[in-house]
Amino acid sequence: MYREWFRLTRTAWKLALPLILVAFALKLAGLPQRLDLWFYDTLAMGTPLAPSQNLELIAIDERSLRELGRWPWPRERHAELITRLNAAGANVVVFDILFTEPSPGDAPLAAAMRRHGKVVLPVHLYPSTADSPLSEQLPTAELTRAAGALGHVHVELDEDGIARGLYLYSGLGEATWPAISLAAAKLDDQRVPEAVPLDEPTSPYVNVRSQYAHIPLSGRVGTVSASSYSDVLLGRETMDRFTGKTVFIGATAPGFGDVLPTPLSGLASPMSGVEFHANAYSALAQGKVIDTLPKYQVAILVIAVVLFISLALPQLKPSHTLWVCLMTSALFLLASTLLFRHFHLWVPVAQALLIPLIAYPLWSTRRLTLLNTFLNRQLDALSHDPGLGLKDPQDQQPLRIVEDLRHLLQANGWWLSQGDVIVARHRLTANDRPPALSIGQWTHVEDQSWIRFSRGERQFDLGLELPPSLSREASRRYLQRLRIDNPDKFIDSEREFPAENIGARIERVRYAIESLTGMREFIGRGFERMPDGVIVTDALATIQFVNGHIEEWFGEPRPSLIGMPLPALLNAHDPRDSAPWQETIADTLTLGQTRTVDLRIKGLDLLIHLAPFSMSDSDQHGIIANISNISELREQQRQHREAIDFISHDVRSPLVSQLALIAQLKRRPESIGPEQLEHLGKLARRSYQLAEEFVQLARAEQLTETRFYDCEFLAVVENARDSVSEQALSKGIELALHGAEDIWLRGNAELLERAVINLLTNAVQYSPSGSTVTIQVFRAGHQVCLAISDEGAGIAEDELPHLFDRYRRQKSTELSGNRGAGLGLSFVKVVVDKHKGEISVQSTEGEGSAFTIRLPVADPLALMAPTPE
């Protein structure tokens, strides 16, 4: 069951990741957004909302401008219009006209507005000048006081430049104004969405917008009932039509006022701003505003679709896959349409809809690829599986043999020819070739070695000029053992397989591979589990096998390592001028002796042990290189050297001073007095303190859980406080301990007490006289906490990262004259780590420091268990 679940999960991830990447790429390209906008427009045009019966529009059109004169008109004219509407019984009057500049007509206009009581004026957000920040342009103060409400007139354009909705609330900082249509609906006592309070204060220069809503339009331009401004003002319009209505007043004349392209009008015949706001009021009054599903819920929907498709497709038959993908997309399309038309909720569904359509070709391609890859791999493994057998030099290409031998033996010259055709040569000529060469037998003449060998029906002559050295004889013996002649074998790169049922073919391949590779897998797993890195080469020092440690340490993938000459690999990562790797490896192969050499790779200290080997049942031989990571050993050696330096310098220095002082007192016994004795005592105490710190740190580093036992932590802290109380009393420092709960933990009480003493001693030492050192012991969950805070000089910020390093002391400590070896806090850190705890420090210069230790309690489950009655 578990294996099946693991296989299914892994397969699902292999489908989910490409799906996520493709979906992300489509989102970056903007395809889902464009599809969502197109789908929304299709729904909006298919179900236009009928205008509200309580809505009227008075348009400042071309006719009004011709009859009443150029804009701007005197504000007394607007006052007269409000008076006429008030007399007609208009319920709410909304002006989509800015009155930001003072005018002599403000007084009569304000008076008319107050008489009516429900006049809405616009607020506009824009910078007053090109260099000014964004600001709110309100009506004049007198008109603002007379207005029944104020509302913003900003409409949000989507990515394609079409107006589909607006933010119900918008403004600078905390002054969020309702949309002008929303303000009108409020005055008309309609139920409208209330503003959501801000989570935190916002800058007064930031435009805060909230509660975006799509506006279902009533139709194209002119759908909302409209009257000309001049007709209403001059009495040519019946005023009864405005009784009990909400009246919007604004510009509709071309080139005058704002115009907005909408889904129903498009760019060809854009809608005026006042008509758009009238449509928004109509939707609010009827409770038909379209809400949008939050972005995080859309993201959850997309993730759910990816998970569903990724888990479902691997379990379906190929014939069912297409139908499931199509039905999933169709269901999303249907659900989005129903939610839009009946619940006034818009769900951007394009991305979730595209995922099943993308998944089908991806999964089909993957199925075909997996099938083809499986067959190819299994057949290749069946015909070419080498197991752990080394690649025989008899199967190597002649040119490759020459290249490997000249690198391995550092030949000064070489020759390779097939008959009279020269394949490769350097320094050697045809005259150097012995007249009679035996096939498969090496002939040695002075510093040259020659052989004739076969590859099928072809014959090759190979010659090497060996360098003059003491190892030449060993190289010749190595060549005598090297068999490269192969008259019968040749490499056949193509094999034919009979056509048959694919299922039976798969089973045949599976059984054959299991029987052929069982032993190889067993040995390979053994190598993989070894703590050291392993490299196996053939007789030409070409790498044939590596385990995982080699991949990790050298940073090379296994395929690139197989077939690489071992000297080339080592030279690339640790080049050497003296005793090059070619010489070391050649000695290993030719002399048959092991070699152990230090190796430094990417900050790791390694030790490579090169050992020659030969197969017991064949003439194959090569090298096994065992590589051990000795970085930890090198680090211990470094710490040992630091300890020696510490003993030879820090501990030795006060002892030398003591001996010098004693010698001086011997010469002048009459000078012995209290001051000299006190100085001698200080030196002795310093020597003891240094030795004690060093010994305590060594004990802490050797601490293991075998020396742990149950101990009560509050008692440990109280004992540590008592040990430091005399030192604190001498400086007039109060040690305030807070904590009365007995908390048991498993640890070493002696070393814990020593660690707490170190922290308290530091706190007292670096605190001013008359201050307080606060000690708190409490339990937090499954941990016991100790917090020690002082009122001292604090620790510099640049010294905090190195505070627990051994032999490192603060500059402020050295300047103050306080002496130490830099081992106290290092000891505390080691003790806490050995108890599987944590230590942290917070410090501000001039204000003090606070150290916090967290240790696991003895038995968290027992602590949580209820007490029996």
N, C-alpha and C positions, 0 to 999 in steps of 0.2 A: 504493500500500500504506500509506504513512504517513498520507495524508489519510483513508483508510478507518478506520485505527486511531484517529486523532484524533477522527473523528466518532463512532465506537462508544464511545470513552472518555467523551466529553462527554455522550452520551445516557445512558450508564450512571450517571454522576454525577447527572444530573437525576432518575433514579429512586432512586438510593441515598440521596440527602439526605432526601427525604420519608420514605423507609422508616426511616431512622435517627431522624428526628424523631418519627414515629408510635410507633416502638418505645420510644423514650425516654419519651414521654408515657404509654404503657401501663405502663411500669415504675414511673413515678412514681405512677400510679393503683393499682398493686399487682395488676393483673390477671394477669401471668405468674406471680407468686409464688403467688397463690391457685390457679391452674391446676396448678402444679407440686405443691402440697400435696395437691390433690384426686387427681391422677394417682398420687402416691406412696401415698396411702391406699388407692386402688383396687388397686394392685399388692400392697400389704402384706396387705390382706384376702383377696386372691385366692390368695396362697401363704403361709399362716402356717407358721412354723418349729416343728417338733415339739420338745417340751422335751427337754433333755439327760437321759440315763439316770442321770447322777451328781448329780442335783439334788433336794434336798428343802427344804421350807419349813415352819418352825414358826411359827404365827401367834399373836400375842397378840390374841385375838378377844374378843367379848363374853362368851362362856362362861368363858374364862380369868379375865377381870376379875371375874365373879360368884363364881367358886370360890376364887380366890386373893386377893381383896380389891382395894381401890382402889390405883391407881398413885400414886407409884412403889413398886415392890416392893423388899424388902431385897436387897442384892446377893449375899447368901449363897444366895438362891434361884437366881440366875443361875449361881453357882458350882456348885450341885448339878446344874443342867441340863447344864453343861459336863462334869461328872464322869460323868453317865449317858451322854452322847454319846460321851465318850472310851472308856467301857467297851464301848459298842456298836461302836466302831471307826470313828466318823465321821472322815473325812479332814480336812476344813476346816470350821470353824465361823465364820459371819459374823454379827455383831450389827449390826443397823440401829437401835441404841439409843445415845443420847448418855450418856456417863459423865463429864461435864465437872466436876461438883462432887464434892469429897471426901466419903467416907462410911466409917463404921466397917466396912462389909463389903468394903472394897477389898482387904484382905489376903487373905481366903479366896478372893475372886474371882480375884485375881492368881495365887494359888497354883494354882488349878484351870486357869487359862490356861496357866501354865508347864508343868503336867503334860501338857496336851494338845499344846502347841507350835505349833499352827496356828490360832490364833484371830485374826480380823480385826475391828478396831474402827473406827468412823467418825470422820471429821474434818469439822467443819462451819464454813463461812465466813460470819460475820455480825458486825455491830458489837455489842459487849457492852452498850452503852447507845445511846440515840437520838442523842446528840451525838458518839459515839466513831467513829473510823475503822474500816474493815473489818478484822477480825482473825480468826485461826484458832483455833477452839475445839477443843482436843485433849482426849482423855481425861486423867484425872488422871495424875500422873507415874508412880505405881506401876503403874497399868494399862497405860500406854504402854510401860513397860519390859517388861512381861510379854507384850504383844501380839506375835503373829507378823508382823503387818503392819497398816498404817493406810491408809485410803482415803477419798476424799471421796464424799459422797452427793448431790451436786448434779446435778439433771436439767435440761436446757435445754428451755424451752418455745418453740415456734415462734410466728410472728406471729399465728396464730389461737388461741393458748393451748393447743395440743395438744402432748403430749410424744411426740417421735419418736426422740430420741437424746440423747446426752450427750457431754461432753468427756472423753476418756480420761485426760487429765492436767489438773489445775487446782490453783492455790495462790497464795499471796502471794509476790511476788518470785521468788527462785530455788527456793523450797521447793514444787515442783510435786508434788502427791500423785496417785497413780493413783486411778482410780475404784474404789469398794469392790469392784465385780464383777471389775475387772481385777486388783486385789490378791489376791482369792480365786483367780482363775485362775492367777496366778503361784505361789501356795503349792501349788496342785494340779498344778504342773509342766506347765501348758499353754503352748503357743507363743502369745505375745501380742505386740502392737506395743510396741516400746521407746520411751521418751521421746526426743524430738528436743531436742538441746542448744540453749539460748538463744543468740542471736547476740550479745547484749550484756547487761550487768547491768541489772536492773530494780529499781525502787523497791520496798521491802518492803511498801508499802501498796497496790500495784497487783495486782489479781487477774489472773494470767497463766493463760490457758486454751489448750490446743492439742489437735490431733488429734480433731476432732469426728467422731463415728460414729453412723450411724443404727442403731437396734436393731430387728431383725425379731422381733416378738412371737410368742409361741406360740399366742395366742388371747385370748379375753376373760378377764375376772376369774375366777379359780379354775381355770384350765387347768393351772397348775403344781401338782403334788401337794403338799398341805398337811396338817399335823397341828396340833391345838390344843396350845398351850403347857401347859395344865393336864393334858391327857391324857398327854403325854410325861413331865411332872414327877412325876405321881402313879402312873405305871406302867400306865396303861390302854392304852398304845400299844405295839405290837410294836417292839422296838428293833432287830430285824434289818434293818428297812428303811433304817436310817441307816448301815449298814456300808459303808465305802468311799465315802460320799457327801459332797458339799459341802452344808452345811446353812445356810440363811439364816434368821435369827430377827429378827422385827420385828412392828410393830403393823399389824393389818388391821381393827380394830374401827372402826365409823363414828364420826367426830368425834375420833378418837384417832390421832395420827400423820399423816404427809403423804399426800395423795391426788393422783393425776395422771390427767387425761383423756388417753386414747390413741386412735389411729385405730380400734382394734378395739372399744373400750369407749365412746368419746365422752364427752360431758359428763354423760350420764344415769347411768352406773355407772362412775365413775372407778376406776382401779387404785391400790392402795396402793404406797407407795414401795418397800417391801421386795420386793414381787412384781415391780415394774419392774426392780429391780437383779438379781433372780433371773433374769429373762428376759435381761438383759444378760450375766450369767454364762453362761447357756445358749448364747447366740450366740457368745461368745468361745471357749467350750470346743469348739464345733463348727466354729470358723473361719468363721462365717457372718455376721460383722458387715458391715453395708453401708457401704462407703466412698463419699464424695461427690467428684465431679469438681471439682478446684480452680476457684475463681472466674475466674482468668485464662484457664483453658482453656475455660470456658463462654463467656467474652467472645470468645476467638478463634473458637470455633464460630459464634457469632452473626455476627461480622464476615465469616467465610467464607461463611455463608449469604447475607448481604447482597450480597457481591461476586458470588457465583454467580448469584443471581437477577437482579441488576442487569446482568450481562454476558449472561445467557442470554436473558431475555425480549425485548430489542430485536432478537435474531436469529431469533426464532421466528415462525411464522405465527400469526395470531390464534386459529385453531382449536386450536393445540397449547398455547397459553399456560395454559389452565385445567388441562389434564391434568398438565402439568409441575409446576404449583404444588401440586396435590392429591397427586401422587406424592411430591414432596419432603417434604411434611408427614407423609405416611403412612410413609415410610422412617425419618424421625426417631422417630416413635412406635414403630415396630417395633424399631429399634435400641435405644432406651431400655428397652423391655420385656425384650429378650434380655439386655442387660447387667445388668439388675436381677436377673433370675431365675437366670442361669447364671454370672455373674461377680461377683455381689454388689457391683455398682457402680451408684450412683444418679447419673443425669445430669439436672439441671434443664433440661428440653428445651422448656419451654413457649414461651419467647421465640423460639428458633430455629424452632419449629413454627408460630408465628403469622406470622412474616415472609412466607413464601410466600402465606399466605392473605390478608394485607394487600396484598401486591404485586399480586395479580391485579386487584382493582378500581382500584388506583392507576394501573397501567399501561394498563388499558383506557380509563380516563377520560382519561389523557394522550394516548393515540392519537387518540381522538375530538376532543379539544381541539386537538391539533396539526393535524389534517386541516381542521377548521373554521377555525382561525386562518389557516392557509396560504391557503385559498381566499378568505377575507375580505380578507386583506392584499393578495393579488395582484390581486383585482378592484378594490379601492379604489385601489391604485397605478395600475392601468390606466386608471381613469376620472378620477382626480383628481391624477395625478402632475404637480407643477408644474415639475419639473426645477430648474434654477437661474434660470428666468424669474421676475421679480419679480411680486408680486401687484399687478395693475393697480388704481389707485384707482377706475376705472370699475366694478369688480366689488365694491367695498366697500359696506356698508350705509350709508345716508345719515346715520344717527345717529352711526355710528363716524367718518365723515368729519368731522362737526362737532366731535366730541371731540378727534380728532387735530389738526385745524387750530387750535382754540382753545388747545391746549397748546403747539403748535409756534410759533405766531405771537404767543402771549401776548395774545390778544384780550381787550379790556375788555368786550365784549358780543357776543352771537351770536343767530341766529334760524334756525329750521328749521320749515317748515310744508309740509303736503300739501294744496293747495287752501286752504280756510279752517280746516283742522285744524292747530292748533299742536302740533308734536312736541317742540320744545325752544326756550327763549328765555331771554335774560338781558340786561336793559337796553334791548334793541331792541324796537320795537313795530311794528304793522302800518302805522302812519303813516310810519315811516322807510323802508318798502319803496318803491323807485321804481315808478312806474305801469306802465312798459313794460319787461319783462325779456326778453332774447333767450335761447333755449335754448342752453346750452353756452358762452355768452359772459359774461364778468365785466363788471359795471358799477360804476365807482368814483365815489362821491359824497362829497366832503370826506374824512372819516376812515372812511367805510364802503365795503365792497365786497360786491356782491350778484351772485347767479347763479341761473338756473333750469336744472334738469337733470332727466333722465328715468331711470326704472328700469322698463323694460318699458312698460306703459301708464300708469304713475303719474308725476306730475310733482311736483317738490319745489322750494321756494324757500329759498335759503341766504344768510344775511347775516352779516358779521363787522364789528365795530368795532375797527379797528386802533389800537394805542397811538400817541400822538404821539412820534415818534422819527425820527432821521435814516434809519433803515432802512425806513421805511414804503414808499418808492418801490420798494425792492428786494423787499419783501414783495408788492407789487402785481404786479411783473414775474414773480415766482414763481407767483402765482395765475394769471396769464395763460398760463403754460406748463402749468399743472396741468389735465389733462383728467379730468373726473369724470362727464360726460354719457355715458349708455349706453342708448340707446333699444331696441337690438336684443337685447342679452345679458341673460339672467337665469339665476339659479342653480337648477339642477335637482339636488335632493339625492338623487333615487332613479333608479336604472337597473335595468332588467330584463335578466336573462340567460336565454337559452333553456335548458330542461332538456336534459341530454345526459349521456353517459358521463363519470364523474368523472375517469377517467384522461386521456381526450382533452381534457377541460376544463382540467386542470392543465397539460398540455403547451401548449395554446394560450396560456394566461396566461403561462407561462414565456417562450415565444418573444417574445411582445409586450413583456414587461417588459425583456427583454434588449436589444431593439432600441431601446426608448424611453429607457432610463436609462443606456446605455453611456457617452455623453458626460458626463452629469451625474456619474456615478461617477468618471470620470477627473478632472474638474475638482474634485470634492469631495475626492478623495484628495490632489490637489495642494495644496489649502488646508490639509488636515490635516497635511501634512508641512512646512508653513511653520514657521520658528522663532518667529514672532510670532503673537499672537492676531488673528483677523480677525472683524469683524462687518460684515454687509451689510444695509442698510435699504432700504426703498422710499421713494417720494417724500414719505411722511408720517412719515418717521423711525421706522417700525415695523420691528423686527428680523425679517429673513427668513432669515438664515443666520449660524451661528457655527461656529467650529472647536473642537477639543478644548481648546486653551489657555484659551479663554473659560470653558468649563465648569469647568476646574480652578481658575482664578484667582478667579472670582466665586462658586464654590461653588454654582452653580445647574445643575440638569439641563437638557439641551438642549430638551426639549419645553416647559418653562416659559419659556425664553428666546424661543422663536419666537413672534412676535406681540406681544411686549412693546415699548412705546415706549422708544427708546434713552435719552431724557432721564430716564425713570423708573428705568431700570436704574442709570445713573450717579449719580442723586440718592440712591438707596437705599444705595449703597456708599461714596460720597464726596460728601456734601452740601456745598454752598457757598452762602454768603450773597452775597458779591461775585462778579460775573461768573458767574451761574448757568448750569447746563448747557443749559437751554432756549435761552438767548440765544446761546450758542456754536454749538449745532447749527442754530438758525434762521439765523444768519449764514452757516453753511456752505451751507445749501440756498438761501437767498434771494440772497446775494451771489456764490455760486459760488466761494468762496475756501476754501483749506485752512486748518486750524487745528491747532496742536500744543500740547497741554496736559499738565501733570504730573497723575498719578493715583496715589493711595495706597489700596491694597486689601489688607486682612488682612496687614499688615506688609510687603507687596511695594511696591517703587518701580517704577511703570509710567509709560510715556510713550505717550499716545494721539494718533494723527495722523488727523484727520478730513479726508477728501477727497471732494468731490462727484464724481459720474459720471453719464453718460447713455449709454443703449444706442444703438449706431450705427444699428440698423435699426428703431428705434421711438422713441416719445416718452417712454419710461420713464426715470426717473432716480432717484437716491438718494444714499446715503453709503456709502463704504467706510471703516471705522474700523480702522486698523492699530495694534495695541497691543504695545509692546515692553517686555520686562522689563529694567529698568536697575538692578536691586538690586545686582548685582555692581559696576557702575560707581559707584553711590553709596557702596558699601563702600570702594572704592578711593579715592574722594574723602575719605572719613572718615579712612582711613589716611594719606592725604597731609596732611590737616590735623594729625593727631597727629604726623607727622614734622616738620612746620613748627614745631609747639609744642615738640617735643623739641629741635630745633635752636636755637630762639629762647630756650629757657629752660635746659635741662640743659647743652647745649654752650656756650652763651653765658656762663653763670654763672661757670665757672672762668676763662674768658678775661678777663672783666671784673675778676675778682680778681687775675689776673696783671698786668693793666694798672695797677690801683690800687697793687699792690705795687711795680711798676717806677717809677711816678711818685713814690712815697714814697722809694724809694732814690735817685732822682735829686735830690730835695730835700735828702736827708741822705746823701751818699756815704760819710761816715765810719761810718755804721751798718751798712754791708754786712758781713755775717759768714756763717759756715757755716749758722746757723739760718735766715737769710733766704733763702739760696740753696737750702737743702733744701726750704723751704716753696714757693719758686718752682718747684722741680723737681717737687714733688708736684702742683701745679696743672697744670703742663704735661703730666705723665703722665696725669692725670685727663682732660684735654681730648683727648689722643691716644687714651685707652682708650674714651671715649665715641664719638669719631669712628670708631674701628676697629670697635666693636660695631655701629654703625649701618651702616657700609659692608659688613661681613660679612653682616648680616641681609639687606641689599638684594641682595647677590650670591647668597645662598641662595634667595631668593624667585624669582630669575631663572634658577635652575638648571634645565636640561632634560636629557633622556637623550642628547642629541647630545654632551654634554660628559662622558659616562660612558666608562670604560675599565676593563679588568681590573686589580684591585689586591689585594694580599695584606693581609688585615685585621689580622693579628697585628703586622705591621710598622708599620701605621698606629698601632696602640695603643702600640707600643714608642716610636715617635717622639714621641707625645703625652706619654708618661710622662717621657721625657728632657727635654722642654720644661718640665715642671713640677717636675722633681727639685730644682732649685736653691731654688725657693720652699718645697718640702717640707723640704729639708735645713735651711733657716733656722729652721724651727719644730720640728725634731727629729721629723718625721713620716716613717714608713716607707711607701714605695709598694711593696706586695707584688703582683707580677704572676704569675698562674698561667695557664699555657697554652703549649703547645709545638707545636701543630698548625698547619700552614700552611693557611689557609682563604681561598680566592679568592672575590671577589664583583665584581660590575660596578657601579662607582660613581665618585664623584669623591673621590680620596684626600685632596686638600687640604682640602676642606670637612669630610670625615669626621674628619680629624685635628683641625681647629679645634673641632668639636663635642666630641670626647673631651677636648681640652684644657680646654674650658669646664667640663665635668663634674668633671674632676680638680682644676681650680683652685678650684671651689666646695667640693669635699670637703676640700681642704687648708685653705682659708680658714676654714671653719666647724668644723674639728676641733681638739681641744685638743693642746697640745704633748705629744710622746711617744707619741701614738696611732698607729694603723696604718690606712692606706687600702688596701683589698683590691680588686684588679683581676682579674677572671676572664674568659677568652676561651675559648669552647667552641662546638661545633656540636650543634644539636638538630634532627634530621631535615633539612629543606631550609632551615634558618635558621642563621645565625651569631649568637651571643649574646655580649653584653658586659655584665657586671655590675660595678658600682662601688659599694662600700659603705664607709661611714665610721663613726666613733665619736663624732660630734659631737652637737650639742644637738637635732637632729631638726627636724621641720617640724610646725607645728600642724595638726590635722586639718581645721579649717575653711579652711585656706589651700591644701590639696592640690588641690581642683578648679580653682583659678586659677593653679596653679604655672607653667604655660607661656604665660600671657597676656603680651603685650608691654607694656612700661612698667609692669609691676606688680611690686612688691618686697614681701618678707615684712616683717611688723612686727618680728619678732625681728632681722632684718638691719638695719633702720633704727635700732633701739634699740642694737644692738651697735656702731654707727658705721661699719660696712662700707659703702662707697659703690659705687653702680652705677646703671645706667639701666634695669634690668629687661628687658634684651634678650638676655642670655646664654642662658637656658633656652628662650626663644622661638626663638632661632637654632637650638638643638639640635633642637627639635621640627620646625622647617621642614626641616632637613637630613634627618632621619629620614623625614619624610613624602615628600620628593622621592625618596628611595630605596625607597619603598613598604615601609617598615618600621614598627615599633611601638616605643613607649617607655612604660615604666611606672615608678612609684615607690612604694616602701613606706617608711614612716617612722613612728617612735614618738618622741615628745618625751622627751629625756633619754637616748635609746639610740642615735640615729644614723639615717641614711637609706641607702637602697639604690636606685640607678637601674639599670634593665635595658633594653638596646637589643636588638631582634631585627631582623635584616636578611636578605633572601633571598640565598642563595648564587648564584654565577655560573651554574652549569648543574647543577640537581639530578639530571637523568638521567645526566650524565657522571659525577657523583660516585657514583651507584649502580652504574654499569657495572662488570663484573669487569675486573680488570687482566689484559691478555694475557700469556701465558707467553713 
